[in-house]
Amino acid sequence: MRDWVEVCIAVTPETEEAMANALFEMGSEGVVQTQDSTPDMAGLLTGYLPDDEGFEAKKQALQTLWDELCQLGLASHPLRLTVRPIPVSEWADAWKKWFTPIRVSDRITVTPSDMVVERTEDEIVIRINPGMAFGTGGHETTKLCLRALEREIKPGDRVLDVGTGSAILAIAATRLGAASATGIDIDPETIENACENIGLNGVEDRVEVYTGDIGHPEVRGPYRVIVSNIDVRTLSSAIDRMARLLTSDGVMILSGILIAESQLLIDALQQAGATVENQETLGEWWLCTVLASCRKTRDGR
């Protein structure tokens, strides 16, 4: 089991959004903002990043971003950043600092696994224990995907979740009426956590998750809905294979992408013979839907 690092950054009002987005991009789905006692600072941002070989590069990237913000006149102080290792044994308490019930839409609420919430008759409550995987509904891209699933899922659908993480999207799909959902993720520890969340929501008979990529033997199309909330480069490299797994009336829901990077995916879709049917944004993040009917074969038919 891997450990995590708690990262705290003192921010000004002008730098707060940029630094928070950077933490999100680096994999910290939860970012907590607290007040700072220093007059020239807006507060402290706290995020959690994997303690792996890539951490030092991410730390340097935060420094580089801060330097750029200073050059733009948005800050005039050196970066004030502190890090604290969070052992696996402490993670169960650490994530509770930022994970509270999240009202994603009129129908969907995501809540910590051990919290009791009042619900209406038609409300869908999804219980999540983040474990060592992120995917709680708090991030803009997760919200966008959940809302898109709410619109697109039809009773009896087969769903594929590429980069399933905590399995929140696969779970939501079945709770919304899909007959089954298959989730894949390259991280074995993430799959362990996904299995726990599947059990918490009582959908073991309809959701299966596997360690691997889209070439896994248990990925057996066609699927009426394919959803993926991963980074733009990984998504772009898999888009052609994903499109080939759709039913003739199917739809792909694609996110995990900054607005500034959306053209990279649009280009990959065009190369795969697909076009964007719909686009949505939330904050700095972007989602698109692609219909199977908008995809042509390579010879143009």
Phi and psi in degrees as GROMACS dihedral restraints (atoms count N, CA, C in turn):
[ dihedral_restraints ]
;  ai    aj    ak    al  type     phi  dphi    fc
    3     4     5     6     1   -84.8    20    10
    4     5     6     7     1   158.3    20    10
    6     7     8     9     1   -97.2    20    10
    7     8     9    10     1   171.3    20    10
    9    10    11    12     1  -126.8    20    10
   10    11    12    13     1   164.3    20    10
   12    13    14    15     1  -121.5    20    10
   13    14    15    16     1   128.8    20    10
   15    16    17    18     1   -84.6    20    10
   16    17    18    19     1   124.8    20    10
   18    19    20    21     1  -114.0    20    10
   19    20    21    22     1   122.4    20    10
   21    22    23    24     1  -115.6    20    10
   22    23    24    25     1   129.9    20    10
   24    25    26    27     1  -127.8    20    10
   25    26    27    28     1   127.7    20    10
   27    28    29    30     1   -82.3    20    10
   28    29    30    31     1   124.8    20    10
   30    31    32    33     1  -124.2    20    10
   31    32    33    34     1   155.4    20    10
   33    34    35    36     1   -93.5    20    10
   34    35    36    37     1   166.4    20    10
   36    37    38    39     1   -56.6    20    10
   37    38    39    40     1   -33.2    20    10
   39    40    41    42     1   -78.7    20    10
   40    41    42    43     1   -22.0    20    10
   42    43    44    45     1  -104.7    20    10
   43    44    45    46     1    -7.8    20    10
   45    46    47    48     1   -57.5    20    10
   46    47    48    49     1   -49.9    20    10
   48    49    50    51     1   -65.2    20    10
   49    50    51    52     1   -43.6    20    10
   51    52    53    54     1   -63.4    20    10
   52    53    54    55     1   -42.2    20    10
   54    55    56    57     1   -71.4    20    10
   55    56    57    58     1   -37.3    20    10
   57    58    59    60     1   -64.4    20    10
   58    59    60    61     1   -43.3    20    10
   60    61    62    63     1   -61.8    20    10
   61    62    63    64     1   -37.1    20    10
   63    64    65    66     1   -62.6    20    10
   64    65    66    67     1   -42.9    20    10
   66    67    68    69     1   -62.9    20    10
   67    68    69    70     1   -41.6    20    10
   69    70    71    72     1   -60.5    20    10
   70    71    72    73     1   -46.3    20    10
   72    73    74    75     1   -59.6    20    10
   73    74    75    76     1   -33.1    20    10
   75    76    77    78     1   -81.0    20    10
   76    77    78    79     1    -4.1    20    10
   78    79    80    81     1   114.5    20    10
   79    80    81    82     1     5.9    20    10
   81    82    83    84     1   -93.8    20    10
   82    83    84    85     1    95.3    20    10
   84    85    86    87     1   -66.6    20    10
   85    86    87    88     1   -34.4    20    10
   87    88    89    90     1   -98.8    20    10
   88    89    90    91     1   127.0    20    10
   90    91    92    93     1  -130.1    20    10
   91    92    93    94     1   120.7    20    10
   93    94    95    96     1   -98.7    20    10
   94    95    96    97     1   134.4    20    10
   96    97    98    99     1  -109.2    20    10
   97    98    99   100     1   128.1    20    10
   99   100   101   102     1  -129.3    20    10
  100   101   102   103     1   158.5    20    10
  102   103   104   105     1   -73.5    20    10
  103   104   105   106     1   145.0    20    10
  105   106   107   108     1  -107.6    20    10
  106   107   108   109     1   142.2    20    10
  108   109   110   111     1   -78.0    20    10
  109   110   111   112     1   -10.1    20    10
  111   112   113   114     1   -77.8    20    10
  112   113   114   115     1   125.5    20    10
  114   115   116   117     1   -57.4    20    10
  115   116   117   118     1   -35.4    20    10
  117   118   119   120     1   -87.9    20    10
  118   119   120   121     1     6.4    20    10
  120   121   122   123     1  -116.4    20    10
  121   122   123   124     1   144.1    20    10
  123   124   125   126     1   -78.7    20    10
  124   125   126   127     1   -31.9    20    10
  126   127   128   129     1   165.9    20    10
  127   128   129   130     1  -169.9    20    10
  129   130   131   132     1  -112.8    20    10
  130   131   132   133     1   134.5    20    10
  132   133   134   135     1  -102.1    20    10
  133   134   135   136     1   130.6    20    10
  135   136   137   138     1  -122.3    20    10
  136   137   138   139     1   124.8    20    10
  138   139   140   141     1  -132.1    20    10
  139   140   141   142     1   171.9    20    10
  141   142   143   144     1  -129.5    20    10
  142   143   144   145     1   122.3    20    10
  144   145   146   147     1  -120.6    20    10
  145   146   147   148     1   149.2    20    10
  147   148   149   150     1   -60.8    20    10
  148   149   150   151     1   138.0    20    10
  150   151   152   153     1   -88.1    20    10
  151   152   153   154     1    77.6    20    10
  153   154   155   156     1  -129.0    20    10
  154   155   156   157     1  -170.5    20    10
  156   157   158   159     1   -67.0    20    10
  157   158   159   160     1   -16.0    20    10
  159   160   161   162     1   -90.7    20    10
  160   161   162   163     1    -2.0    20    10
  162   163   164   165     1   -65.6    20    10
  163   164   165   166     1   -44.0    20    10
  165   166   167   168     1   -61.6    20    10
  166   167   168   169     1   -36.3    20    10
  168   169   170   171     1   -66.0    20    10
  169   170   171   172     1   -37.7    20    10
  171   172   173   174     1   -67.2    20    10
  172   173   174   175     1   -39.4    20    10
  174   175   176   177     1   -61.8    20    10
  175   176   177   178     1   -41.6    20    10
  177   178   179   180     1   -67.2    20    10
  178   179   180   181     1   -35.7    20    10
  180   181   182   183     1   -64.2    20    10
  181   182   183   184     1   -36.2    20    10
  183   184   185   186     1   -64.4    20    10
  184   185   186   187     1   -40.4    20    10
  186   187   188   189     1   -63.2    20    10
  187   188   189   190     1   -44.4    20    10
  189   190   191   192     1   -62.1    20    10
  190   191   192   193     1   -42.9    20    10
  192   193   194   195     1   -61.8    20    10
  193   194   195   196     1   -43.4    20    10
  195   196   197   198     1   -62.1    20    10
  196   197   198   199     1   -41.3    20    10
  198   199   200   201     1   -60.8    20    10
  199   200   201   202     1   -40.0    20    10
  201   202   203   204     1   -65.5    20    10
  202   203   204   205     1   -39.5    20    10
  204   205   206   207     1   -65.3    20    10
  205   206   207   208     1   -36.6    20    10
  207   208   209   210     1   -64.7    20    10
  208   209   210   211     1   -40.6    20    10
  210   211   212   213     1   -63.4    20    10
  211   212   213   214     1   -28.8    20    10
  213   214   215   216     1   -82.9    20    10
  214   215   216   217     1    -2.6    20    10
  216   217   218   219     1    82.4    20    10
  217   218   219   220     1    15.2    20    10
  219   220   221   222     1   -88.9    20    10
  220   221   222   223     1   -12.6    20    10
  222   223   224   225     1  -153.6    20    10
  223   224   225   226     1   154.0    20    10
  225   226   227   228     1  -130.3    20    10
  226   227   228   229     1     9.3    20    10
  228   229   230   231     1  -115.9    20    10
  229   230   231   232     1   152.8    20    10
  231   232   233   234     1   -59.3    20    10
  232   233   234   235     1   153.9    20    10
  234   235   236   237     1   -60.7    20    10
  235   236   237   238     1   128.1    20    10
  237   238   239   240     1  -107.5    20    10
  238   239   240   241     1    96.4    20    10
  240   241   242   243     1  -128.0    20    10
  241   242   243   244     1   131.0    20    10
  243   244   245   246     1  -124.9    20    10
  244   245   246   247     1   148.8    20    10
  246   247   248   249     1  -128.2    20    10
  247   248   249   250     1   147.7    20    10
  249   250   251   252     1  -143.7    20    10
  250   251   252   253     1   120.2    20    10
  252   253   254   255     1   -60.6    20    10
  253   254   255   256     1   137.7    20    10
  255   256   257   258     1  -114.9    20    10
  256   257   258   259     1   101.6    20    10
  258   259   260   261     1   -61.9    20    10
  259   260   261   262     1   157.3    20    10
  261   262   263   264     1   -52.3    20    10
  262   263   264   265     1   -37.2    20    10
  264   265   266   267     1   -64.0    20    10
  265   266   267   268     1   -23.0    20    10
  267   268   269   270     1   -97.6    20    10
  268   269   270   271     1   -10.3    20    10
  270   271   272   273     1   -62.5    20    10
  271   272   273   274     1   -35.8    20    10
  273   274   275   276     1   -58.1    20    10
  274   275   276   277     1   -31.5    20    10
  276   277   278   279     1   -90.2    20    10
  277   278   279   280     1   -31.0    20    10
  279   280   281   282     1   -63.4    20    10
  280   281   282   283     1   -44.0    20    10
  282   283   284   285     1   -69.5    20    10
  283   284   285   286     1   -19.0    20    10
  285   286   287   288     1   -69.4    20    10
  286   287   288   289     1   -15.6    20    10
  288   289   290   291     1   -64.8    20    10
  289   290   291   292     1   -32.0    20    10
  291   292   293   294     1  -118.5    20    10
  292   293   294   295     1   -12.0    20    10
  294   295   296   297     1   -98.2    20    10
  295   296   297   298     1   104.9    20    10
  297   298   299   300     1  -123.1    20    10
  298   299   300   301     1   166.5    20    10
  300   301   302   303     1   -52.9    20    10
  301   302   303   304     1   135.2    20    10
  303   304   305   306     1  -121.5    20    10
  304   305   306   307     1   119.3    20    10
  306   307   308   309     1   -85.9    20    10
  307   308   309   310     1   100.5    20    10
  309   310   311   312     1   -79.1    20    10
  310   311   312   313     1   -38.1    20    10
  312   313   314   315     1  -155.0    20    10
  313   314   315   316     1  -174.6    20    10
  315   316   317   318     1   -63.1    20    10
  316   317   318   319     1   -24.3    20    10
  318   319   320   321     1  -107.1    20    10
  319   320   321   322     1   -25.9    20    10
  321   322   323   324     1  -113.0    20    10
  322   323   324   325     1   126.8    20    10
  324   325   326   327     1  -126.6    20    10
  325   326   327   328     1   134.3    20    10
  327   328   329   330     1  -109.6    20    10
  328   329   330   331     1   131.7    20    10
  330   331   332   333     1  -138.1    20    10
  331   332   333   334     1   152.9    20    10
  333   334   335   336     1   -56.9    20    10
  334   335   336   337     1   151.8    20    10
  336   337   338   339     1   -61.2    20    10
  337   338   339   340     1   -30.4    20    10
  339   340   341   342     1  -102.8    20    10
  340   341   342   343     1    13.5    20    10
  342   343   344   345     1  -105.2    20    10
  343   344   345   346     1   135.0    20    10
  345   346   347   348     1   -93.3    20    10
  346   347   348   349     1   126.6    20    10
  348   349   350   351     1  -127.6    20    10
  349   350   351   352     1   146.7    20    10
  351   352   353   354     1   -75.4    20    10
  352   353   354   355     1   142.5    20    10
  354   355   356   357     1  -136.4    20    10
  355   356   357   358     1   152.0    20    10
  357   358   359   360     1   -84.1    20    10
  358   359   360   361     1   172.1    20    10
  360   361   362   363     1   -61.0    20    10
  361   362   363   364     1   -38.2    20    10
  363   364   365   366     1   -95.0    20    10
  364   365   366   367     1    -1.3    20    10
  366   367   368   369     1   -77.7    20    10
  367   368   369   370     1   140.7    20    10
  369   370   371   372     1  -104.6    20    10
  370   371   372   373     1   117.2    20    10
  372   373   374   375     1  -105.0    20    10
  373   374   375   376     1   121.6    20    10
  375   376   377   378     1  -107.7    20    10
  376   377   378   379     1   123.3    20    10
  378   379   380   381     1   -99.0    20    10
  379   380   381   382     1   129.2    20    10
  381   382   383   384     1  -132.0    20    10
  382   383   384   385     1   133.5    20    10
  384   385   386   387     1  -109.4    20    10
  385   386   387   388     1   110.5    20    10
  387   388   389   390     1   -58.6    20    10
  388   389   390   391     1   -27.8    20    10
  390   391   392   393     1    52.0    20    10
  391   392   393   394     1  -131.1    20    10
  393   394   395   396     1  -100.6    20    10
  394   395   396   397     1    12.5    20    10
  396   397   398   399     1  -119.5    20    10
  397   398   399   400     1   147.9    20    10
  399   400   401   402     1   -96.3    20    10
  400   401   402   403     1   157.4    20    10
  402   403   404   405     1   140.7    20    10
  403   404   405   406     1    73.7    20    10
  405   406   407   408     1  -116.4    20    10
  406   407   408   409     1    -4.8    20    10
  408   409   410   411     1    95.0    20    10
  409   410   411   412     1    -5.5    20    10
  411   412   413   414     1   -80.2    20    10
  412   413   414   415     1   -29.5    20    10
  414   415   416   417     1   -78.7    20    10
  415   416   417   418     1   149.0    20    10
  417   418   419   420     1   -57.0    20    10
  418   419   420   421     1   -40.5    20    10
  420   421   422   423     1   -68.4    20    10
  421   422   423   424     1   -35.4    20    10
  423   424   425   426     1   -66.3    20    10
  424   425   426   427     1   -41.5    20    10
  426   427   428   429     1   -60.9    20    10
  427   428   429   430     1   -45.2    20    10
  429   430   431   432     1   -59.1    20    10
  430   431   432   433     1   -43.8    20    10
  432   433   434   435     1   -66.0    20    10
  433   434   435   436     1   -42.7    20    10
  435   436   437   438     1   -62.7    20    10
  436   437   438   439     1   -42.4    20    10
  438   439   440   441     1   -66.8    20    10
  439   440   441   442     1   -36.9    20    10
  441   442   443   444     1   -67.1    20    10
  442   443   444   445     1   -40.9    20    10
  444   445   446   447     1   -60.6    20    10
  445   446   447   448     1   -40.1    20    10
  447   448   449   450     1   -59.3    20    10
  448   449   450   451     1   -36.1    20    10
  450   451   452   453     1   -77.7    20    10
  451   452   453   454     1   -36.7    20    10
  453   454   455   456     1   -94.8    20    10
  454   455   456   457     1   -29.0    20    10
  456   457   458   459     1   -65.4    20    10
  457   458   459   460     1   133.6    20    10
  459   460   461   462     1  -118.5    20    10
  460   461   462   463     1   151.3    20    10
  462   463   464   465     1   -54.4    20    10
  463   464   465   466     1   132.8    20    10
  465   466   467   468     1    89.8    20    10
  466   467   468   469     1    -1.5    20    10
  468   469   470   471     1   -62.2    20    10
  469   470   471   472     1   148.0    20    10
  471   472   473   474     1  -100.0    20    10
  472   473   474   475     1   133.5    20    10
  474   475   476   477     1  -126.1    20    10
  475   476   477   478     1   141.2    20    10
  477   478   479   480     1  -117.9    20    10
  478   479   480   481     1   129.0    20    10
  480   481   482   483     1  -113.5    20    10
  481   482   483   484     1   107.2    20    10
  483   484   485   486     1   -93.5    20    10
  484   485   486   487     1   114.8    20    10
  486   487   488   489     1    83.5    20    10
  487   488   489   490     1    56.7    20    10
  489   490   491   492     1   -68.2    20    10
  490   491   492   493     1   -26.1    20    10
  492   493   494   495     1    59.3    20    10
  493   494   495   496     1  -122.0    20    10
  495   496   497   498     1   -75.7    20    10
  496   497   498   499     1    -2.5    20    10
  498   499   500   501     1    74.1    20    10
  499   500   501   502     1    15.1    20    10
  501   502   503   504     1   -59.5    20    10
  502   503   504   505     1   -38.6    20    10
  504   505   506   507     1   -73.9    20    10
  505   506   507   508     1   -39.5    20    10
  507   508   509   510     1   -64.1    20    10
  508   509   510   511     1   -42.3    20    10
  510   511   512   513     1   -62.3    20    10
  511   512   513   514     1   -47.0    20    10
  513   514   515   516     1   -60.2    20    10
  514   515   516   517     1   -39.6    20    10
  516   517   518   519     1   -58.9    20    10
  517   518   519   520     1   -44.9    20    10
  519   520   521   522     1   -72.2    20    10
  520   521   522   523     1   -35.1    20    10
  522   523   524   525     1   -65.8    20    10
  523   524   525   526     1   -25.7    20    10
  525   526   527   528     1   -85.7    20    10
  526   527   528   529     1    -5.2    20    10
  528   529   530   531     1   125.2    20    10
  529   530   531   532     1    -6.0    20    10
  531   532   533   534     1   -63.4    20    10
  532   533   534   535     1   145.5    20    10
  534   535   536   537     1   -72.7    20    10
  535   536   537   538     1   -34.7    20    10
  537   538   539   540     1  -158.2    20    10
  538   539   540   541     1   158.0    20    10
  540   541   542   543     1  -142.8    20    10
  541   542   543   544     1   136.9    20    10
  543   544   545   546     1  -114.5    20    10
  544   545   546   547     1   127.9    20    10
  546   547   548   549     1  -115.0    20    10
  547   548   549   550     1   141.7    20    10
  549   550   551   552     1  -130.4    20    10
  550   551   552   553     1   145.6    20    10
  552   553   554   555     1  -155.7    20    10
  553   554   555   556     1   143.9    20    10
  555   556   557   558     1   -80.2    20    10
  556   557   558   559     1    -9.2    20    10
  558   559   560   561     1   -98.6    20    10
  559   560   561   562     1   113.4    20    10
  561   562   563   564     1   -60.2    20    10
  562   563   564   565     1   -36.4    20    10
  564   565   566   567     1   -66.6    20    10
  565   566   567   568     1   -35.8    20    10
  567   568   569   570     1   -62.6    20    10
  568   569   570   571     1   -40.6    20    10
  570   571   572   573     1   -64.8    20    10
  571   572   573   574     1   -37.0    20    10
  573   574   575   576     1   -59.5    20    10
  574   575   576   577     1   -45.1    20    10
  576   577   578   579     1   -66.4    20    10
  577   578   579   580     1   -39.0    20    10
  579   580   581   582     1   -59.7    20    10
  580   581   582   583     1   -42.0    20    10
  582   583   584   585     1   -61.9    20    10
  583   584   585   586     1   -39.1    20    10
  585   586   587   588     1   -61.9    20    10
  586   587   588   589     1   -44.5    20    10
  588   589   590   591     1   -67.9    20    10
  589   590   591   592     1   -34.6    20    10
  591   592   593   594     1   -60.7    20    10
  592   593   594   595     1   -42.6    20    10
  594   595   596   597     1   -66.1    20    10
  595   596   597   598     1   -39.3    20    10
  597   598   599   600     1   -59.5    20    10
  598   599   600   601     1   -30.3    20    10
  600   601   602   603     1  -101.4    20    10
  601   602   603   604     1     4.7    20    10
  603   604   605   606     1    64.5    20    10
  604   605   606   607     1    33.7    20    10
  606   607   608   609     1  -119.0    20    10
  607   608   609   610     1    29.9    20    10
  609   610   611   612     1   -59.7    20    10
  610   611   612   613     1   -28.6    20    10
  612   613   614   615     1   -80.9    20    10
  613   614   615   616     1    -7.7    20    10
  615   616   617   618     1  -125.0    20    10
  616   617   618   619     1   -13.8    20    10
  618   619   620   621     1  -120.1    20    10
  619   620   621   622     1   127.4    20    10
  621   622   623   624     1  -124.3    20    10
  622   623   624   625     1   140.6    20    10
  624   625   626   627     1  -129.3    20    10
  625   626   627   628     1   147.1    20    10
  627   628   629   630     1  -139.0    20    10
  628   629   630   631     1   149.9    20    10
  630   631   632   633     1   -84.5    20    10
  631   632   633   634     1   120.8    20    10
  633   634   635   636     1   151.0    20    10
  634   635   636   637     1  -174.3    20    10
  636   637   638   639     1  -108.0    20    10
  637   638   639   640     1  -164.8    20    10
  639   640   641   642     1   -67.6    20    10
  640   641   642   643     1   -12.9    20    10
  642   643   644   645     1   -86.0    20    10
  643   644   645   646     1     4.0    20    10
  645   646   647   648     1   -59.3    20    10
  646   647   648   649     1   138.8    20    10
  648   649   650   651     1   -61.3    20    10
  649   650   651   652     1   -21.5    20    10
  651   652   653   654     1   -83.9    20    10
  652   653   654   655     1    -3.4    20    10
  654   655   656   657     1   -84.9    20    10
  655   656   657   658     1    97.3    20    10
  657   658   659   660     1  -122.4    20    10
  658   659   660   661     1    99.6    20    10
  660   661   662   663     1   -74.1    20    10
  661   662   663   664     1  -179.4    20    10
  663   664   665   666     1   -86.4    20    10
  664   665   666   667     1   155.8    20    10
  666   667   668   669     1  -116.5    20    10
  667   668   669   670     1   140.9    20    10
  669   670   671   672     1   -76.2    20    10
  670   671   672   673     1   -30.7    20    10
  672   673   674   675     1  -133.6    20    10
  673   674   675   676     1   130.2    20    10
  675   676   677   678     1  -120.5    20    10
  676   677   678   679     1   126.1    20    10
  678   679   680   681     1  -122.3    20    10
  679   680   681   682     1   140.2    20    10
  681   682   683   684     1  -148.1    20    10
  682   683   684   685     1   128.3    20    10
  684   685   686   687     1  -126.3    20    10
  685   686   687   688     1    75.7    20    10
  687   688   689   690     1  -135.9    20    10
  688   689   690   691     1  -179.3    20    10
  690   691   692   693     1   -70.5    20    10
  691   692   693   694     1   155.0    20    10
  693   694   695   696     1   -64.5    20    10
  694   695   696   697     1   -34.8    20    10
  696   697   698   699     1   -72.9    20    10
  697   698   699   700     1   -42.4    20    10
  699   700   701   702     1   -63.5    20    10
  700   701   702   703     1   -42.1    20    10
  702   703   704   705     1   -63.7    20    10
  703   704   705   706     1   -43.5    20    10
  705   706   707   708     1   -61.7    20    10
  706   707   708   709     1   -37.9    20    10
  708   709   710   711     1   -72.0    20    10
  709   710   711   712     1   -20.8    20    10
  711   712   713   714     1  -103.7    20    10
  712   713   714   715     1    -3.2    20    10
  714   715   716   717     1   -64.5    20    10
  715   716   717   718     1   -36.9    20    10
  717   718   719   720     1   -65.4    20    10
  718   719   720   721     1   -44.6    20    10
  720   721   722   723     1   -65.7    20    10
  721   722   723   724     1   -36.9    20    10
  723   724   725   726     1   -63.6    20    10
  724   725   726   727     1   -44.5    20    10
  726   727   728   729     1   -61.7    20    10
  727   728   729   730     1   -33.8    20    10
  729   730   731   732     1   -72.7    20    10
  730   731   732   733     1   -12.6    20    10
  732   733   734   735     1   -92.9    20    10
  733   734   735   736     1     0.2    20    10
  735   736   737   738     1   -82.0    20    10
  736   737   738   739     1   149.1    20    10
  738   739   740   741     1   -71.0    20    10
  739   740   741   742     1   168.5    20    10
  741   742   743   744     1   -64.0    20    10
  742   743   744   745     1   -23.7    20    10
  744   745   746   747     1  -109.9    20    10
  745   746   747   748     1    21.9    20    10
  747   748   749   750     1   -81.6    20    10
  748   749   750   751     1   172.8    20    10
  750   751   752   753     1  -143.0    20    10
  751   752   753   754     1   140.3    20    10
  753   754   755   756     1  -105.0    20    10
  754   755   756   757     1   134.9    20    10
  756   757   758   759     1  -113.5    20    10
  757   758   759   760     1   115.6    20    10
  759   760   761   762     1  -125.9    20    10
  760   761   762   763     1   126.8    20    10
  762   763   764   765     1  -150.5    20    10
  763   764   765   766     1  -162.2    20    10
  765   766   767   768     1    90.3    20    10
  766   767   768   769     1    17.4    20    10
  768   769   770   771     1  -124.8    20    10
  769   770   771   772     1   131.8    20    10
  771   772   773   774     1   -70.4    20    10
  772   773   774   775     1   147.8    20    10
  774   775   776   777     1   -53.9    20    10
  775   776   777   778     1   -40.0    20    10
  777   778   779   780     1   -65.2    20    10
  778   779   780   781     1   -19.8    20    10
  780   781   782   783     1  -105.3    20    10
  781   782   783   784     1     2.3    20    10
  783   784   785   786     1   -62.4    20    10
  784   785   786   787     1   -31.7    20    10
  786   787   788   789     1   -63.7    20    10
  787   788   789   790     1   -28.9    20    10
  789   790   791   792     1   -59.5    20    10
  790   791   792   793     1   -43.2    20    10
  792   793   794   795     1   -73.9    20    10
  793   794   795   796     1   -38.6    20    10
  795   796   797   798     1   -58.6    20    10
  796   797   798   799     1   -41.4    20    10
  798   799   800   801     1   -63.5    20    10
  799   800   801   802     1   -42.7    20    10
  801   802   803   804     1   -64.4    20    10
  802   803   804   805     1   -38.7    20    10
  804   805   806   807     1   -63.7    20    10
  805   806   807   808     1   -42.0    20    10
  807   808   809   810     1   -63.4    20    10
  808   809   810   811     1   -39.5    20    10
  810   811   812   813     1   -65.1    20    10
  811   812   813   814     1   -28.8    20    10
  813   814   815   816     1   -86.7    20    10
  814   815   816   817     1     2.4    20    10
  816   817   818   819     1    81.5    20    10
  817   818   819   820     1    20.9    20    10
  819   820   821   822     1  -118.3    20    10
  820   821   822   823     1   156.4    20    10
  822   823   824   825     1  -130.4    20    10
  823   824   825   826     1   152.6    20    10
  825   826   827   828     1   -74.2    20    10
  826   827   828   829     1   127.3    20    10
  828   829   830   831     1   -87.4    20    10
  829   830   831   832     1   -39.8    20    10
  831   832   833   834     1  -148.5    20    10
  832   833   834   835     1   145.7    20    10
  834   835   836   837     1  -128.2    20    10
  835   836   837   838     1   143.9    20    10
  837   838   839   840     1  -139.7    20    10
  838   839   840   841     1   153.1    20    10
  840   841   842   843     1  -132.9    20    10
  841   842   843   844     1   153.5    20    10
  843   844   845   846     1  -147.0    20    10
  844   845   846   847     1   116.3    20    10
  846   847   848   849     1    62.5    20    10
  847   848   849   850     1  -127.3    20    10
  849   850   851   852     1   -95.5    20    10
  850   851   852   853     1     9.1    20    10
  852   853   854   855     1  -110.7    20    10
  853   854   855   856     1   157.3    20    10
  855   856   857   858     1  -132.1    20    10
  856   857   858   859     1   143.5    20    10
  858   859   860   861     1  -135.1    20    10
  859   860   861   862     1   146.1    20    10
  861   862   863   864     1  -135.0    20    10
  862   863   864   865     1   155.3    20    10
  864   865   866   867     1  -117.2    20    10
  865   866   867   868     1   142.7    20    10
  867   868   869   870     1  -128.7    20    10
  868   869   870   871     1   125.9    20    10
  870   871   872   873     1   -91.3    20    10
  871   872   873   874     1   143.3    20    10
  873   874   875   876     1   -59.3    20    10
  874   875   876   877     1   -32.8    20    10
  876   877   878   879     1   -68.0    20    10
  877   878   879   880     1   -14.9    20    10
  879   880   881   882     1   -91.6    20    10
  880   881   882   883     1     2.6    20    10
  882   883   884   885     1  -102.6    20    10
  883   884   885   886     1   131.4    20    10
  885   886   887   888     1  -106.4    20    10
  886   887   888   889     1   156.1    20    10
  888   889   890   891     1   -73.4    20    10
  889   890   891   892     1   166.0    20    10
  891   892   893   894     1   -61.1    20    10
  892   893   894   895     1   -27.5    20    10
  894   895   896   897     1   -88.8    20    10
  895   896   897   898     1     7.3    20    10
  897   898   899   900     1    90.4    20    10
  898   899   900   901     1     1.8    20    10
